[in-house]
Amino acid sequence: MTREVNPQDTARATAYELWMKAPNPMVTFFKTLDVTNLRRISKRRRMKFNMLLCFCIGKAAASVKEFYLLPVGDKLVQYDRLAVNTIVKNRLGEVSSCDILFSEDLDSFNREYLKYTAQVAESCADRDLSDECMVIGTSAVIDTELDGAVGINSGIFNNPFLIWGRYRKKLFHCTLPVSFQFHHTQMDGAHAGRFLENLQKEINDLR
């Protein structure tokens, strides 16, 4: 369910006034994650690393209430569900976009991920849940290692977005630099920082 809300009735009223018409309201944070546990679980449970990271992103975001409020056009929209987007290489060798409804249950999320990414890869048609969910964008550039990436400010796509490359293997650990872009109307730096701390915790605690 989605509904337009009056910014003055929310905790983001001041941010709305300050940032909705700013020339560049997007902020990007960089953080290096320890993904050793994800790699271990991926191998042990034969689950895709990217799926596991998308699941942890959804779980980390679910506990930060600012993720459920998003500027859309000149409006502020309240959502009651989250989805995580992933970019899929389709059968034509191009890329398509696939939104996966977030579920707190890993096995359920995994089934949805496998089902819909395969469907999108075959059909070459995007799966878009933005009318019903607040979608967290992701892009995994696995062809190379990245130190960081900054997204574009289109003025249309205001959703939070994470980008990463290949993880880096060390002696006993694996690390992954990620970038996190967000609209300042949606959240402040403290909220984004809490989300990134939550993300590392969810990665560490996953079993």
Buried (B, 14 or more C-beta within 10 A) or exposed (E): EBEEBEBEEBEBEEBBEEBBEEEEBBBBBBBEBBBBBBBEBBEEEEBBBBBBBBBBBBBBBBEBEBBBBBBBEEEBBBBEBBBBBBBBEBEEEEBBBBBBBBBEEBEEBBEBBBEBBEBBBEEEEBBBBBEBBBBBBBBBEEEEBBEBBEBEBEEEBBBBBBBBBBBEEEEEEBBBBBBBBBBBBBBBEEBBBBBBEBBBBBBBEBE
